[in-house]
Amino acid sequence: MKKLLRKVTLLSTLLFMSNISFADTFNFEKIDINQITLNEIMKNVYKMKDGEYQISNKPNQVLVKGNPQVLLTMWPTTEYQNIQGKIRYEIVLEINELVNGKPKKYEECAQNVDAFTFAKDIDQGKYTLVGMSLKSSVCTFKDN
């Protein structure tokens, strides 16, 4: 069931659009990262400097400074094989606006996420950004 929920979540990121993201959709450039970590994504994909965000004491979370404050949480990386048989790595970052220090309550199908797809360049030992879906929404379905 978890696998099905993950697939529904990834598919829904491509279908529904929302309004919060930190990546620049108009300047899609070749971006390489050394490893798939939240810190690498913050610096190389979102182009943020150290003072613009703070690493949380929880794993895979950062607090983006500003008004409003935003908490980014990186979901576990999903490795898959695309239709051409190439290995890809799907990264989903959950975006939570903080209200009085707590995540804002969202309606169903309104949780904001950014999704990034990376390919591994074996020769250079780096991961190259090959696709992204920004400001998407995630639908969660309860299993009754």
Summary of the structure (lengths in Angstrom):
residues: 144
radius of gyration: 15.3
end to end distance: 11.7
largest distance: 47.4
contacts: 366
relative contact order: 0.25
helix: 17%
strand: 40%
